[in-house]
Amino acid sequence: SYLLFDQGDLDAAYDLAVAEAERLEKTEPQLAAALLAGSGAIHVLHHRLDIHAATAMAERARSLAGGSEFQDLDVGWALAWTHALSGRVTDALHGARSCIDRVDVGTMLAAEFAPLLLGLEDYSGARDLLEAVVAHNESVGALVTLAYALDMMARLQVRTGEFGRAYANSLESLQFTEPTGNQVALAASLAWLGWIEAALGRQPREMPPNNKGYDIESTTPNGDLTRVRQLVVAARRDFAAAAGPVGVKECA
């Protein structure tokens, strides 16, 4: 269902998840709850701006999971997220914080709680969570989660006025995203990096056509050239020296 959503087939994504949840709700209610909370169906409703229906789906998932969102952390995330979208800030913060105390920092789910806290303006909580996620995933070389967490850290640092640190983390996230082959994530990283460059007063200029999208030149307000690629390679080298080999391929 989520793959169908990611491919833009919204109707099929929704129908598949809902039909399977209905088929399983009496025999395997926990699995039915997971389908509603973690599949593409709830994201389809969000995409269509039907927040009321998305919240109802998350609450139905909670009921199927045993009446408590804290029994299933994916359900807890979905419920906190839809509460936040509905403007129920107190409920969203309570739900998110209660789940974060038990989430495994080595999972993508842990990283996904960070933008939720960020949107709720719990910057201290988001920073603590992201620092824990980054530290753990650096230590084990889990690049996909690490790249996402670094990207979220950059977004947090922009909000708190730490533009230099945000730029460095965005560059590092970009370096770890490229080898995954996830073009959607790569495009998002590039867009965010470009936004930070603009905020810093730099004017991007594309290099020759054979670049992969992130090999760009920039000028500082003084006109000095800054090679983003050089900074990316330097960030990767520094990380490799600190953490040891993590299986990142060197890009030509």
Solvent accessible surface area in square Angstrom, and as a share of the most:
residue,aa,sasa,rsa
1,S,32,0.21
2,Y,103,0.39
3,L,132,0.66
4,L,53,0.26
5,F,41,0.17
6,D,87,0.45
7,Q,138,0.61
8,G,53,0.51
9,D,66,0.34
10,L,33,0.17
11,D,89,0.46
12,A,36,0.28
13,A,0,0.00
14,Y,62,0.23
15,D,86,0.45
16,L,84,0.42
17,A,1,0.01
18,V,25,0.14
19,A,57,0.44
20,E,52,0.24
21,A,0,0.00
22,E,97,0.43
23,R,157,0.57
24,L,12,0.06
25,E,52,0.23
26,K,182,0.77
27,T,107,0.62
28,E,88,0.39
29,P,50,0.32
30,Q,92,0.41
31,L,83,0.42
32,A,0,0.00
33,A,0,0.00
34,A,37,0.29
35,L,44,0.22
36,L,0,0.00
37,A,2,0.01
38,G,45,0.43
39,S,8,0.05
40,G,0,0.00
41,A,0,0.00
42,I,0,0.00
43,H,34,0.15
44,V,0,0.00
45,L,14,0.07
46,H,64,0.29
47,H,114,0.51
48,R,113,0.41
49,L,145,0.72
50,D,61,0.32
51,I,38,0.19
52,H,156,0.70
53,A,29,0.23
54,A,0,0.00
55,T,11,0.07
56,A,50,0.39
57,M,16,0.07
58,A,0,0.00
59,E,56,0.25
60,R,80,0.29
61,A,0,0.00
62,R,70,0.25
63,S,77,0.49
64,L,31,0.15
65,A,0,0.00
66,G,52,0.50
67,G,53,0.51
68,S,31,0.20
69,E,21,0.09
70,F,61,0.26
71,Q,114,0.51
72,D,29,0.15
73,L,36,0.18
74,D,68,0.35
75,V,0,0.00
76,G,0,0.00
77,W,32,0.11
78,A,0,0.00
79,L,3,0.02
80,A,2,0.01
81,W,33,0.11
82,T,0,0.00
83,H,11,0.05
84,A,27,0.21
85,L,67,0.33
86,S,51,0.33
87,G,53,0.51
88,R,102,0.37
89,V,72,0.42
90,T,109,0.64
91,D,61,0.31
92,A,0,0.00
93,L,30,0.15
94,H,116,0.52
95,G,5,0.05
96,A,0,0.00
97,R,119,0.43
98,S,29,0.19
99,C,0,0.00
100,I,36,0.18
101,D,123,0.64
102,R,125,0.46
103,V,15,0.09
104,D,85,0.44
105,V,48,0.28
106,G,25,0.24
107,T,53,0.31
108,M,63,0.28
109,L,28,0.14
110,A,0,0.00
111,A,0,0.00
112,E,59,0.27
113,F,0,0.00
114,A,1,0.01
115,P,43,0.27
116,L,13,0.07
117,L,3,0.01
118,L,13,0.06
119,G,51,0.49
120,L,21,0.10
121,E,123,0.55
122,D,22,0.12
123,Y,64,0.24
124,S,80,0.51
125,G,22,0.21
126,A,0,0.00
127,R,59,0.22
128,D,93,0.48
129,L,10,0.05
130,L,2,0.01
131,E,89,0.40
132,A,44,0.34
133,V,0,0.00
134,V,19,0.11
135,A,60,0.46
136,H,70,0.31
137,N,0,0.00
138,E,50,0.23
139,S,86,0.55
140,V,92,0.53
141,G,17,0.17
142,A,35,0.27
143,L,27,0.14
144,V,90,0.52
145,T,14,0.08
146,L,0,0.00
147,A,6,0.04
148,Y,68,0.26
149,A,0,0.00
150,L,6,0.03
151,D,12,0.06
152,M,15,0.07
153,M,15,0.07
154,A,0,0.00
155,R,65,0.24
156,L,0,0.00
157,Q,11,0.05
158,V,17,0.10
159,R,125,0.45
160,T,54,0.31
161,G,49,0.47
162,E,40,0.18
163,F,64,0.27
164,G,54,0.51
165,R,158,0.58
166,A,0,0.00
167,Y,14,0.05
168,A,56,0.44
169,N,26,0.13
170,S,2,0.01
171,L,6,0.03
172,E,25,0.11
173,S,1,0.00
174,L,0,0.00
175,Q,1,0.01
176,F,0,0.00
177,T,8,0.05
178,E,24,0.11
179,P,41,0.26
180,T,57,0.33
181,G,50,0.48
182,N,75,0.39
183,Q,120,0.53
184,V,104,0.60
185,A,37,0.29
186,L,17,0.08
187,A,60,0.46
188,A,47,0.36
189,S,7,0.04
190,L,47,0.24
191,A,71,0.55
192,W,42,0.15
193,L,2,0.01
194,G,27,0.26
195,W,127,0.45
196,I,0,0.00
197,E,0,0.00
198,A,67,0.52
199,A,51,0.40
200,L,55,0.27
201,G,37,0.36
202,R,48,0.18
203,Q,131,0.58
204,P,71,0.45
205,R,122,0.44
206,E,145,0.65
207,M,47,0.21
208,P,81,0.51
209,P,137,0.86
210,N,133,0.68
211,N,37,0.19
212,K,103,0.44
213,G,33,0.32
214,Y,4,0.01
215,D,20,0.10
216,I,23,0.12
217,E,35,0.16
218,S,1,0.00
219,T,28,0.16
220,T,31,0.18
221,P,112,0.70
222,N,131,0.67
223,G,50,0.48
224,D,87,0.45
225,L,105,0.52
226,T,23,0.13
227,R,70,0.26
228,V,0,0.00
229,R,21,0.08
230,Q,111,0.49
231,L,68,0.34
232,V,0,0.00
233,V,28,0.16
234,A,39,0.30
235,A,26,0.20
236,R,44,0.16
237,R,144,0.52
238,D,95,0.49
239,F,14,0.06
240,A,26,0.20
241,A,90,0.70
242,A,92,0.71
243,A,44,0.34
244,G,23,0.22
245,P,140,0.88
246,V,29,0.17
247,G,75,0.72
248,V,11,0.06
249,K,104,0.44
250,E,102,0.46
251,C,9,0.05
252,A,132,1.02
